[in-house]
Amino acid sequence: MPTFSTLPIGEARARSATGKRAALLQEYVGYIERVAPGEAGMLQAGEGETTQAIRRRLNAAAEALGKRLEFRRTASAVYFWASDGRRRGRPRKNPVE
């Protein structure tokens, strides 16, 4: 008898994709899942990689998992952690309703 469970559609897409892009997506999903709440992850750019590409891949993996990340980049590394949902900057005086 099969076992049934439900999951978000983004996660289903991330876990069932095939091909080279899917393998990369799975790799980055793994990086995100290894970072515990209250921790940050760091990915060092390898040869032939850019921090912009790493950030883009992390963002795609986070979207597939239904998570939001915050990023900081240096010349050769990308730091990331789970977003707490707050936006940067001053709050509006009169919010639009």
Backbone as JSON Lines, residues from 0, in Angstrom:
{"i":0,"aa":"M","n":[0.85,-1.17,0.0],"ca":[0.0,0.0,0.0],"c":[0.9,1.24,0.0]}
{"i":1,"aa":"P","n":[0.67,2.21,-0.88],"ca":[1.49,3.42,-0.93],"c":[1.23,4.32,0.28]}
{"i":2,"aa":"T","n":[2.2,5.15,0.59],"ca":[2.07,6.13,1.66],"c":[1.76,7.48,1.05]}
{"i":3,"aa":"F","n":[0.74,8.16,1.54],"ca":[0.31,9.45,1.01],"c":[0.73,10.58,1.93]}
{"i":4,"aa":"S","n":[1.19,11.68,1.34],"ca":[1.45,12.9,2.11],"c":[1.29,14.09,1.18]}
{"i":5,"aa":"T","n":[1.14,15.27,1.75],"ca":[1.02,16.49,0.96],"c":[2.23,17.38,1.23]}
{"i":6,"aa":"L","n":[2.54,18.26,0.28],"ca":[3.63,19.2,0.42],"c":[3.37,20.37,-0.49]}
{"i":7,"aa":"P","n":[4.03,21.5,-0.25],"ca":[3.85,22.66,-1.12],"c":[4.27,22.35,-2.56]}
{"i":8,"aa":"I","n":[3.59,22.95,-3.51],"ca":[3.86,22.66,-4.93],"c":[5.28,23.02,-5.32]}
{"i":9,"aa":"G","n":[5.82,24.1,-4.76],"ca":[7.2,24.48,-5.07],"c":[8.19,23.41,-4.65]}
{"i":10,"aa":"E","n":[7.96,22.83,-3.49],"ca":[8.84,21.77,-3.01],"c":[8.71,20.53,-3.89]}
{"i":11,"aa":"A","n":[7.49,20.23,-4.32],"ca":[7.28,19.08,-5.21],"c":[8.02,19.29,-6.53]}
{"i":12,"aa":"R","n":[7.96,20.51,-7.06],"ca":[8.68,20.81,-8.31],"c":[10.19,20.67,-8.12]}
{"i":13,"aa":"A","n":[10.68,21.18,-6.99],"ca":[12.12,21.13,-6.73],"c":[12.6,19.69,-6.6]}
{"i":14,"aa":"R","n":[11.83,18.86,-5.96],"ca":[12.27,17.48,-5.69],"c":[12.04,16.53,-6.86]}
{"i":15,"aa":"S","n":[11.16,16.91,-7.79],"ca":[10.86,15.99,-8.9],"c":[11.47,16.42,-10.23]}
{"i":16,"aa":"A","n":[12.17,17.54,-10.26],"ca":[12.77,18.01,-11.5],"c":[13.93,17.1,-11.91]}
{"i":17,"aa":"T","n":[14.22,17.11,-13.2],"ca":[15.31,16.28,-13.72],"c":[16.25,17.13,-14.58]}
{"i":18,"aa":"G","n":[17.43,16.63,-14.85],"ca":[18.38,17.32,-15.69],"c":[19.43,18.07,-14.9]}
{"i":19,"aa":"K","n":[20.3,18.77,-15.63],"ca":[21.42,19.47,-15.02],"c":[20.95,20.62,-14.11]}
{"i":20,"aa":"R","n":[19.98,21.4,-14.58],"ca":[19.47,22.5,-13.77],"c":[18.82,21.99,-12.49]}
{"i":21,"aa":"A","n":[18.12,20.86,-12.6],"ca":[17.47,20.28,-11.43],"c":[18.51,19.79,-10.42]}
{"i":22,"aa":"A","n":[19.6,19.25,-10.92],"ca":[20.66,18.79,-10.02],"c":[21.26,19.98,-9.26]}
{"i":23,"aa":"L","n":[21.46,21.1,-9.96],"ca":[21.96,22.31,-9.31],"c":[20.95,22.8,-8.29]}
{"i":24,"aa":"L","n":[19.67,22.8,-8.66],"ca":[18.63,23.25,-7.75],"c":[18.61,22.38,-6.49]}
{"i":25,"aa":"Q","n":[18.72,21.07,-6.66],"ca":[18.75,20.16,-5.52],"c":[19.94,20.44,-4.62]}
{"i":26,"aa":"E","n":[21.08,20.72,-5.23],"ca":[22.28,21.03,-4.45],"c":[22.05,22.26,-3.58]}
{"i":27,"aa":"Y","n":[21.47,23.3,-4.15],"ca":[21.23,24.54,-3.42],"c":[20.11,24.39,-2.39]}
{"i":28,"aa":"V","n":[19.11,23.57,-2.67],"ca":[18.07,23.25,-1.69],"c":[18.73,22.61,-0.47]}
{"i":29,"aa":"G","n":[19.67,21.73,-0.71],"ca":[20.41,21.09,0.38],"c":[21.16,22.09,1.23]}
{"i":30,"aa":"Y","n":[21.79,23.09,0.59],"ca":[22.5,24.12,1.35],"c":[21.54,24.88,2.26]}
{"i":31,"aa":"I","n":[20.38,25.24,1.72],"ca":[19.4,26.0,2.5],"c":[18.88,25.18,3.67]}
{"i":32,"aa":"E","n":[18.61,23.91,3.43],"ca":[18.06,23.06,4.48],"c":[19.06,22.78,5.6]}
{"i":33,"aa":"R","n":[20.35,22.91,5.32],"ca":[21.37,22.66,6.34],"c":[21.57,23.83,7.29]}
{"i":34,"aa":"V","n":[21.0,25.0,6.96],"ca":[21.14,26.18,7.81],"c":[19.98,26.2,8.8]}
{"i":35,"aa":"A","n":[20.32,26.09,10.07],"ca":[19.31,26.09,11.13],"c":[18.82,27.52,11.4]}
{"i":36,"aa":"P","n":[17.62,27.65,11.97],"ca":[17.14,29.0,12.34],"c":[18.15,29.68,13.27]}
{"i":37,"aa":"G","n":[18.4,30.94,13.01],"ca":[19.37,31.68,13.82],"c":[20.8,31.53,13.32]}
{"i":38,"aa":"E","n":[21.01,30.77,12.27],"ca":[22.33,30.6,11.68],"c":[22.36,31.2,10.28]}
{"i":39,"aa":"A","n":[23.55,31.38,9.77],"ca":[23.74,31.86,8.4],"c":[24.61,30.86,7.65]}
{"i":40,"aa":"G","n":[24.43,30.8,6.36],"ca":[25.27,29.96,5.52],"c":[26.19,30.83,4.69]}
{"i":41,"aa":"M","n":[27.3,30.24,4.25],"ca":[28.24,30.95,3.39],"c":[28.63,30.03,2.26]}
{"i":42,"aa":"L","n":[28.54,30.53,1.05],"ca":[29.01,29.79,-0.12],"c":[30.13,30.58,-0.77]}
{"i":43,"aa":"Q","n":[31.27,29.97,-0.89],"ca":[32.44,30.56,-1.53],"c":[32.37,30.27,-3.03]}
{"i":44,"aa":"A","n":[32.57,31.28,-3.84],"ca":[32.53,31.1,-5.3],"c":[33.72,30.26,-5.75]}
{"i":45,"aa":"G","n":[33.43,29.23,-6.53],"ca":[34.48,28.4,-7.1],"c":[35.01,29.01,-8.38]}
{"i":46,"aa":"E","n":[35.95,28.33,-8.97],"ca":[36.51,28.82,-10.23],"c":[35.45,28.81,-11.31]}
{"i":47,"aa":"G","n":[35.31,29.92,-12.0],"ca":[34.33,30.03,-13.07],"c":[32.94,30.39,-12.59]}
{"i":48,"aa":"E","n":[32.75,30.6,-11.29],"ca":[31.45,30.98,-10.74],"c":[31.5,32.43,-10.29]}
{"i":49,"aa":"T","n":[30.33,33.06,-10.3],"ca":[30.22,34.41,-9.77],"c":[29.3,34.4,-8.55]}
{"i":50,"aa":"T","n":[29.48,35.37,-7.69],"ca":[28.59,35.46,-6.53],"c":[27.17,35.78,-6.96]}
{"i":51,"aa":"Q","n":[27.02,36.47,-8.08],"ca":[25.68,36.77,-8.6],"c":[24.96,35.48,-9.0]}
{"i":52,"aa":"A","n":[25.66,34.56,-9.64],"ca":[25.07,33.28,-10.03],"c":[24.69,32.46,-8.81]}
{"i":53,"aa":"I","n":[25.54,32.47,-7.79],"ca":[25.26,31.73,-6.55],"c":[24.01,32.29,-5.89]}
{"i":54,"aa":"R","n":[23.92,33.6,-5.82],"ca":[22.76,34.25,-5.22],"c":[21.49,33.9,-5.99]}
{"i":55,"aa":"R","n":[21.56,33.94,-7.3],"ca":[20.4,33.62,-8.14],"c":[19.94,32.18,-7.91]}
{"i":56,"aa":"R","n":[20.89,31.25,-7.83],"ca":[20.54,29.85,-7.6],"c":[19.95,29.64,-6.2]}
{"i":57,"aa":"L","n":[20.52,30.31,-5.21],"ca":[19.97,30.23,-3.85],"c":[18.54,30.76,-3.81]}
{"i":58,"aa":"N","n":[18.32,31.86,-4.5],"ca":[16.98,32.45,-4.53],"c":[15.98,31.53,-5.2]}
{"i":59,"aa":"A","n":[16.37,30.88,-6.29],"ca":[15.48,29.94,-6.98],"c":[15.16,28.75,-6.08]}
{"i":60,"aa":"A","n":[16.15,28.25,-5.36],"ca":[15.94,27.12,-4.46],"c":[15.03,27.53,-3.29]}
{"i":61,"aa":"A","n":[15.24,28.72,-2.76],"ca":[14.4,29.2,-1.67],"c":[12.95,29.37,-2.13]}
{"i":62,"aa":"E","n":[12.77,29.89,-3.34],"ca":[11.42,30.03,-3.89],"c":[10.74,28.67,-4.01]}
{"i":63,"aa":"A","n":[11.49,27.69,-4.48],"ca":[10.93,26.35,-4.63],"c":[10.52,25.76,-3.28]}
{"i":64,"aa":"L","n":[11.23,26.14,-2.23],"ca":[10.91,25.66,-0.88],"c":[9.88,26.53,-0.18]}
{"i":65,"aa":"G","n":[9.51,27.65,-0.8],"ca":[8.55,28.56,-0.18],"c":[9.16,29.36,0.96]}
{"i":66,"aa":"K","n":[10.46,29.63,0.89],"ca":[11.16,30.38,1.93],"c":[11.68,31.68,1.37]}
{"i":67,"aa":"R","n":[11.95,32.63,2.27],"ca":[12.56,33.9,1.89],"c":[13.92,33.97,2.56]}
{"i":68,"aa":"L","n":[14.9,34.38,1.79],"ca":[16.26,34.51,2.32],"c":[16.72,35.95,2.22]}
{"i":69,"aa":"E","n":[17.68,36.29,3.08],"ca":[18.4,37.55,2.96],"c":[19.82,37.21,2.56]}
{"i":70,"aa":"F","n":[20.42,38.1,1.76],"ca":[21.74,37.85,1.21],"c":[22.67,39.01,1.47]}
{"i":71,"aa":"R","n":[23.93,38.69,1.6],"ca":[25.02,39.67,1.59],"c":[26.13,39.05,0.76]}
{"i":72,"aa":"R","n":[26.67,39.85,-0.17],"ca":[27.74,39.33,-1.02],"c":[29.03,40.08,-0.76]}
{"i":73,"aa":"T","n":[30.13,39.36,-0.86],"ca":[31.45,39.97,-0.87],"c":[32.03,39.64,-2.25]}
{"i":74,"aa":"A","n":[33.28,39.95,-2.45],"ca":[33.89,39.71,-3.75],"c":[33.88,38.23,-4.13]}
{"i":75,"aa":"S","n":[34.0,37.33,-3.14],"ca":[34.11,35.91,-3.48],"c":[33.18,34.99,-2.69]}
{"i":76,"aa":"A","n":[32.24,35.56,-1.92],"ca":[31.36,34.71,-1.1],"c":[29.97,35.31,-1.01]}
{"i":77,"aa":"V","n":[29.0,34.44,-0.76],"ca":[27.62,34.86,-0.53],"c":[27.2,34.33,0.83]}
{"i":78,"aa":"Y","n":[26.7,35.22,1.67],"ca":[26.18,34.86,2.98],"c":[24.67,34.91,2.88]}
{"i":79,"aa":"F","n":[23.98,33.95,3.5],"ca":[22.53,33.93,3.44],"c":[21.94,33.39,4.73]}
{"i":80,"aa":"W","n":[20.73,33.83,5.03],"ca":[19.99,33.36,6.2],"c":[18.51,33.57,5.95]}
{"i":81,"aa":"A","n":[17.68,32.92,6.78],"ca":[16.24,33.02,6.64],"c":[15.79,34.43,7.0]}
{"i":82,"aa":"S","n":[14.92,34.99,6.18],"ca":[14.4,36.32,6.41],"c":[13.34,36.26,7.5]}
{"i":83,"aa":"D","n":[13.31,37.28,8.35],"ca":[12.28,37.33,9.38],"c":[11.01,38.02,8.88]}
{"i":84,"aa":"G","n":[10.99,38.42,7.62],"ca":[9.8,39.01,7.02],"c":[9.72,40.52,7.14]}
{"i":85,"aa":"R","n":[10.57,41.11,7.97],"ca":[10.53,42.56,8.1],"c":[11.26,43.19,6.93]}
{"i":86,"aa":"R","n":[10.8,44.35,6.54],"ca":[11.44,45.07,5.45],"c":[12.39,46.11,6.03]}
{"i":87,"aa":"R","n":[13.42,46.4,5.27],"ca":[14.37,47.41,5.71],"c":[13.8,48.8,5.46]}
{"i":88,"aa":"G","n":[14.3,49.77,6.2],"ca":[13.89,51.15,5.99],"c":[12.88,51.61,7.03]}
{"i":89,"aa":"R","n":[12.45,52.84,6.86],"ca":[11.5,53.43,7.79],"c":[10.09,52.93,7.51]}
{"i":90,"aa":"P","n":[9.3,52.75,8.57],"ca":[7.9,52.4,8.34],"c":[7.15,53.61,7.81]}
{"i":91,"aa":"R","n":[6.1,53.38,7.06],"ca":[5.3,54.47,6.53],"c":[4.49,55.12,7.63]}
{"i":92,"aa":"K","n":[4.31,56.47,7.52],"ca":[3.5,57.17,8.5],"c":[2.03,56.85,8.33]}
{"i":93,"aa":"N","n":[1.56,56.9,7.11],"ca":[0.16,56.61,6.81],"c":[0.09,55.46,5.82]}
{"i":94,"aa":"P","n":[-0.02,54.24,6.3],"ca":[-0.06,53.12,5.38],"c":[-1.26,53.19,4.44]}
{"i":95,"aa":"V","n":[-1.04,52.83,3.22],"ca":[-2.11,52.83,2.21],"c":[-3.06,51.68,2.51]}
{"i":96,"aa":"E","n":[-4.34,51.98,2.5],"ca":[-5.33,50.93,2.79],"c":[-6.09,50.55,1.57]}
